[in-house]
Each structure stands twice: as C-alpha cells, then as structure tokens.
Amino acid sequence: MALSDTIADMLTRIRNAVRNQAPRVDCRNSKICSGIAAVLKKEGYIDDFAVIDDARQGILRIELRYGSNGEPAIHSIKRESKPSCRVYKKLREIPQPLGGLGIAIVSTPCGVLSNRQARESRVGGELLCTVE
C-alpha cells in the first residue's frame, strides 16, 4: 500500500500512542520524519528515537516521554502543511504556539528545525506541524 503523506501518518501514530499511554510507537522511516523526531528529542517532547533496519526503508521507533504522574509531554500535535495545501512562512511569520511554550517545526534549506532554531538561523520555510 502506497502512503502519500508519511508526516501525517507519523503524527497520527504519535497522537494515538499518547492517548493510549503507550511507552513507544513505531513509524515508517524517512528523512523528514527522522528530522521531526530529532527536533522533538532536542526540545524535550520525546525521550529518544532509533532507526531500526528492515528489508525496506526502515522503522522509526520513538520512545515517548511522560511526567512523574503519567501526564504526557505532548498534549497536542497538529499537521499544518498538507500535500494538497502547502503552508510556507517567512522568518517573521513563523508562529509561536502557546505564546512560546510550544514549538512549530519548519522544513528549511538548513534542514528540519524548530521555530527557535529557525529564528536563530534567520531562515523561513514550510511549516510542517505545531506541538503543544
């Protein structure tokens, strides 16, 4: 089965796993999904991720983060740019979810970055998703 939007599939799997209090979730691997996972790890929303080699493109295993009382680090994760309607933002237009407490993940010429990293690098790009 061909999957047209691997990013939306990954975000939906993470959303469902957080809702079910699952310790980890497996997704299909791609460069952009690995970049999103790296940003989530750097910003502290997930514990770790690993690429597991299989006969095809690989599996991206994401270890989810929960607080001491079991509350999830990711409360909402939303896909912004879709294959049918791409959303591009200039440097000044990149949103700050929850007044700067959340992150926006942007695909830039410098790679996949969070909104803070994009501002430091002074680049804009495609707004992939927002995490709160």
N, C-alpha and C positions, 0 to 999 in steps of 0.2 A: 504494500500500500504506500503510495507516494504521499509525503507530508509536505504541504505547501508552506506552512508557517511554523518553523521549529521553535521560534521565540515564544509564540503564543502557547504552544504545546508545553514548553518548559515552565512558563509562568503558571499555567493552569495546574500542572502537576505539583508545583510548589504550593500553590494556594490550597489544593485539596489535601496535601500531606500535612500542612499546618493545621487545617481544620480538623483532621483526624488525629493530631498529636503524634504523627509518625516520626521516628528518630532520623530517618533518611529517605531520600527519594532518588530514583533513577530516571534519567532523561537521555534522549539521543544527543550525541556529541556533535558539535560544530564549532567553528572558530568563534562565532559571535556568542553562542551560548557559553562557551568557556570564558569569554571576556566578561560576560554578565556575571557569571559565578565568581570570577576573580574580583570584580568590583564589590559584590555582595560580601565577600570574605573580608576585603580590606576595610569596608565600612562597618563590619561587625554584625551583619544580619544573619550570616551562617557561620558554622564552626569551621568547616573545611569542605573541599571538593577534590575528587580524583577522577581521572580518566581511565576507565577500565577497557583494555583492548579486547575486542572480539573480532570475528571474521570480517565485519563490515566497517562502519565508521567509528565505532566505539560507543561506550556508555559513560555518561557523566553522572557520577554518584555524589550527591550533595548531602552533607550532614547538617541538619537543621539545628538552630540554636533556640533554646528555651531558657526562661529565667528560673530562679530557685523555687518559685511556686508553680512552675509549669506554664507560665504565660509566654506566648511566642514572641520572638523578636520582630517577626514580620506580621503586621496587623492587616495590611492590605498591599497588594501588588497589582498594578494595572498596566496593561499594554496601551501605549499611546499611538504609536505609528503602526499602521497596518499595511499589508501588501496592496490593498485597494486604495488606501489614502495615506500617503507618507506625510509625516509631520517633521519639518525642518525648522530649527530655531537658530537665530543668531546668538552671539555671546550674551547680549543684554536681555534676550527674551527667554533664556532657559529658566524654567520655573524652580522655585524653592518650596517643595511640599512641606506642609505643616510649619510654615514660617522658618524653614531651615533645619527642622528636626528630622525630616525625611530626606530622601535623595531622589534625584532624577538621573537615569542612566542614559548617556548620549553616545552615539557612534560618531566619532570624529575622524579626521585624517590621521590623528595621533593614536588611534585605537579606541577601544570602548572605555569611557571614563565616566565618573560620577559628575554631578553638576559642580561640585567644589573643585575637582581636578581640572575640569574644562575651563573654569574661570581662571585658575592659576596658569594654565597653558594658553589662555586667551584664544580659544577656538570654539566654534559652534558646530552643529551637525544635526543628525537625525535623532529626535527624541524617541528612544525605544520604549521606556517604561518609567513609572514612578513607584517608589516603595515608601510605605509609611509604617 
